[in-house]
Protein backbone atom coordinates (compact mmCIF):
# COMPACT_ATOMS: atom_id res chain seq x y z
CA UNK A 1 0.00 0.00 0.00
CA UNK A 2 1.31 3.44 -0.89
CA UNK A 3 0.66 6.69 0.88
CA UNK A 4 -0.64 8.41 -2.27
CA UNK A 5 0.02 11.77 -0.62
CA UNK A 6 -2.36 11.17 2.29
CA UNK A 7 -1.53 13.14 5.42
CA UNK A 8 -1.11 11.35 8.75
CA UNK A 9 -1.00 13.14 12.12
CA UNK A 10 0.91 11.26 14.84
CA UNK A 11 -0.12 12.43 18.33
CA UNK A 12 2.17 10.99 21.01
CA UNK A 13 4.51 12.48 23.61
CA UNK A 14 7.11 9.75 22.96
CA UNK A 15 9.64 11.35 20.58
CA UNK A 16 11.09 8.03 19.44
CA UNK A 17 7.67 6.55 18.65
CA UNK A 18 6.67 9.62 16.63
CA UNK A 19 9.98 9.48 14.73
CA UNK A 20 9.57 5.74 14.06
CA UNK A 21 6.08 6.31 12.69
CA UNK A 22 7.13 9.35 10.64
CA UNK A 23 10.16 7.71 9.03
CA UNK A 24 8.34 4.52 8.10
CA UNK A 25 5.19 6.22 6.86
CA UNK A 26 7.17 8.78 4.83
CA UNK A 27 9.01 5.89 3.15
CA UNK A 28 5.58 4.62 2.09
CA UNK A 29 4.67 7.98 0.56
CA UNK A 30 2.62 9.55 3.36
CA UNK A 31 2.98 13.15 4.46
CA UNK A 32 3.43 12.98 8.25
CA UNK A 33 2.80 15.68 10.85
CA UNK A 34 3.77 15.22 14.49
CA UNK A 35 2.20 16.55 17.68
CA UNK A 36 3.73 15.86 21.11
CA UNK A 37 0.83 17.63 22.88
CA UNK A 38 -2.96 17.67 22.77
CA UNK A 39 -2.88 21.43 22.14
CA UNK A 40 -0.64 21.14 19.08
CA UNK A 41 -2.75 18.27 17.72
CA UNK A 42 -5.89 20.40 18.05
CA UNK A 43 -4.15 23.29 16.25
CA UNK A 44 -2.96 21.06 13.39
CA UNK A 45 -6.42 19.54 13.01
CA UNK A 46 -7.91 23.03 12.66
CA UNK A 47 -5.22 24.36 10.30
CA UNK A 48 -4.28 21.43 8.06
CA UNK A 49 -5.90 18.82 5.85
CA UNK A 50 -5.39 15.49 7.61
CA UNK A 51 -6.61 12.06 6.48
CA UNK A 52 -5.53 9.76 9.32
CA UNK A 53 -4.83 10.47 13.00
CA UNK A 54 -2.69 8.13 15.11
CA UNK A 55 -3.61 9.12 18.65
CA UNK A 56 -2.05 8.05 21.94
CA UNK A 57 -4.49 7.61 24.83
CA UNK A 58 -2.11 9.46 27.17
CA UNK A 59 -0.30 12.42 25.64
CA UNK A 60 1.98 13.95 28.27
CA UNK A 61 -0.24 15.28 31.01
CA UNK A 62 -3.16 15.51 28.59
CA UNK A 63 -5.94 13.17 27.61
CA UNK A 64 -5.74 11.95 24.03
CA UNK A 65 -9.51 11.57 23.95
CA UNK A 66 -9.82 15.40 24.07
CA UNK A 67 -8.52 15.42 20.51
CA UNK A 68 -11.47 13.33 19.33
CA UNK A 69 -13.73 16.37 19.70
CA UNK A 70 -11.65 18.22 17.09
CA UNK A 71 -11.75 15.40 14.57
CA UNK A 72 -14.17 15.66 11.68
CA UNK A 73 -13.84 13.27 8.76
CA UNK A 74 -10.39 12.00 9.62
CA UNK A 75 -9.92 8.31 10.34
CA UNK A 76 -8.53 7.60 13.80
CA UNK A 77 -6.32 4.81 15.13
CA UNK A 78 -5.82 4.84 18.88
CA UNK A 79 -2.40 3.93 20.35
CA UNK A 80 -2.67 2.15 23.67
CA UNK A 81 -0.29 0.24 25.92
CA UNK A 82 -1.76 -1.05 29.13
CA UNK A 83 -4.98 0.91 28.76
CA UNK A 84 -8.05 -1.12 27.96
CA UNK A 85 -10.33 0.66 25.54
CA UNK A 86 -13.95 0.33 26.61
CA UNK A 87 -16.69 -0.26 24.02
CA UNK A 88 -17.88 3.35 24.09
CA UNK A 89 -14.40 4.72 23.41
CA UNK A 90 -13.71 2.02 20.80
CA UNK A 91 -16.84 3.13 18.95
CA UNK A 92 -15.30 6.62 18.59
CA UNK A 93 -12.25 5.38 16.66
CA UNK A 94 -11.65 3.34 13.52
CA UNK A 95 -8.82 1.14 14.78
CA UNK A 96 -6.81 0.34 17.89
CA UNK A 97 -3.04 -0.25 17.74
CA UNK A 98 -1.83 -1.91 20.92
CA UNK A 99 1.72 -1.01 21.97
CA UNK A 100 4.11 -2.47 21.19
CA UNK A 101 2.99 -2.86 17.59
CA UNK A 102 4.95 -4.00 14.56
CA UNK A 103 5.78 -1.84 11.56
CA UNK A 104 3.57 -4.18 9.54
CA UNK A 105 0.65 -3.46 11.89
CA UNK A 106 1.31 0.28 11.54
CA UNK A 107 1.53 0.12 7.75
CA UNK A 108 -1.57 -2.06 7.33
CA UNK A 109 -3.66 0.00 9.75
CA UNK A 110 -2.75 3.35 8.20
CA UNK A 111 -3.22 1.91 4.71
CA UNK A 112 -6.74 0.69 5.53
CA UNK A 113 -7.70 3.97 7.16
CA UNK A 114 -6.25 6.08 4.33
CA UNK A 115 -8.30 3.98 1.91
CA UNK A 116 -11.41 4.77 3.94
CA UNK A 117 -11.73 1.37 5.57
CA UNK A 118 -12.34 0.80 9.25
CA UNK A 119 -11.66 -2.36 11.19
CA UNK A 120 -10.92 -2.54 14.87
CA UNK A 121 -7.96 -4.70 15.86
C-alpha positions as CSV (number, residue, x, y, z in Angstrom):
1,X,0.0,0.0,0.0
2,X,1.3,3.4,-0.9
3,X,0.7,6.7,0.9
4,X,-0.6,8.4,-2.3
5,X,0.0,11.8,-0.6
6,X,-2.4,11.2,2.3
7,X,-1.5,13.1,5.4
8,X,-1.1,11.4,8.8
9,X,-1.0,13.1,12.1
10,X,0.9,11.3,14.8
11,X,-0.1,12.4,18.3
12,X,2.2,11.0,21.0
13,X,4.5,12.5,23.6
14,X,7.1,9.8,23.0
15,X,9.6,11.4,20.6
16,X,11.1,8.0,19.4
17,X,7.7,6.6,18.6
18,X,6.7,9.6,16.6
19,X,10.0,9.5,14.7
20,X,9.6,5.7,14.1
21,X,6.1,6.3,12.7
22,X,7.1,9.3,10.6
23,X,10.2,7.7,9.0
24,X,8.3,4.5,8.1
25,X,5.2,6.2,6.9
26,X,7.2,8.8,4.8
27,X,9.0,5.9,3.1
28,X,5.6,4.6,2.1
29,X,4.7,8.0,0.6
30,X,2.6,9.5,3.4
31,X,3.0,13.2,4.5
32,X,3.4,13.0,8.2
33,X,2.8,15.7,10.8
34,X,3.8,15.2,14.5
35,X,2.2,16.5,17.7
36,X,3.7,15.9,21.1
37,X,0.8,17.6,22.9
38,X,-3.0,17.7,22.8
39,X,-2.9,21.4,22.1
40,X,-0.6,21.1,19.1
41,X,-2.8,18.3,17.7
42,X,-5.9,20.4,18.0
43,X,-4.2,23.3,16.2
44,X,-3.0,21.1,13.4
45,X,-6.4,19.5,13.0
46,X,-7.9,23.0,12.7
47,X,-5.2,24.4,10.3
48,X,-4.3,21.4,8.1
49,X,-5.9,18.8,5.8
50,X,-5.4,15.5,7.6
51,X,-6.6,12.1,6.5
52,X,-5.5,9.8,9.3
53,X,-4.8,10.5,13.0
54,X,-2.7,8.1,15.1
55,X,-3.6,9.1,18.6
56,X,-2.0,8.0,21.9
57,X,-4.5,7.6,24.8
58,X,-2.1,9.5,27.2
59,X,-0.3,12.4,25.6
60,X,2.0,14.0,28.3
61,X,-0.2,15.3,31.0
62,X,-3.2,15.5,28.6
63,X,-5.9,13.2,27.6
64,X,-5.7,11.9,24.0
65,X,-9.5,11.6,24.0
66,X,-9.8,15.4,24.1
67,X,-8.5,15.4,20.5
68,X,-11.5,13.3,19.3
69,X,-13.7,16.4,19.7
70,X,-11.6,18.2,17.1
71,X,-11.8,15.4,14.6
72,X,-14.2,15.7,11.7
73,X,-13.8,13.3,8.8
74,X,-10.4,12.0,9.6
75,X,-9.9,8.3,10.3
76,X,-8.5,7.6,13.8
77,X,-6.3,4.8,15.1
78,X,-5.8,4.8,18.9
79,X,-2.4,3.9,20.4
80,X,-2.7,2.2,23.7
81,X,-0.3,0.2,25.9
82,X,-1.8,-1.0,29.1
83,X,-5.0,0.9,28.8
84,X,-8.0,-1.1,28.0
85,X,-10.3,0.7,25.5
86,X,-14.0,0.3,26.6
87,X,-16.7,-0.3,24.0
88,X,-17.9,3.4,24.1
89,X,-14.4,4.7,23.4
90,X,-13.7,2.0,20.8
91,X,-16.8,3.1,18.9
92,X,-15.3,6.6,18.6
93,X,-12.2,5.4,16.7
94,X,-11.6,3.3,13.5
95,X,-8.8,1.1,14.8
96,X,-6.8,0.3,17.9
97,X,-3.0,-0.3,17.7
98,X,-1.8,-1.9,20.9
99,X,1.7,-1.0,22.0
100,X,4.1,-2.5,21.2
101,X,3.0,-2.9,17.6
102,X,5.0,-4.0,14.6
103,X,5.8,-1.8,11.6
104,X,3.6,-4.2,9.5
105,X,0.7,-3.5,11.9
106,X,1.3,0.3,11.5
107,X,1.5,0.1,7.8
108,X,-1.6,-2.1,7.3
109,X,-3.7,0.0,9.7
110,X,-2.7,3.4,8.2
111,X,-3.2,1.9,4.7
112,X,-6.7,0.7,5.5
113,X,-7.7,4.0,7.2
114,X,-6.3,6.1,4.3
115,X,-8.3,4.0,1.9
116,X,-11.4,4.8,3.9
117,X,-11.7,1.4,5.6
118,X,-12.3,0.8,9.2
119,X,-11.7,-2.4,11.2
120,X,-10.9,-2.5,14.9
121,X,-8.0,-4.7,15.9
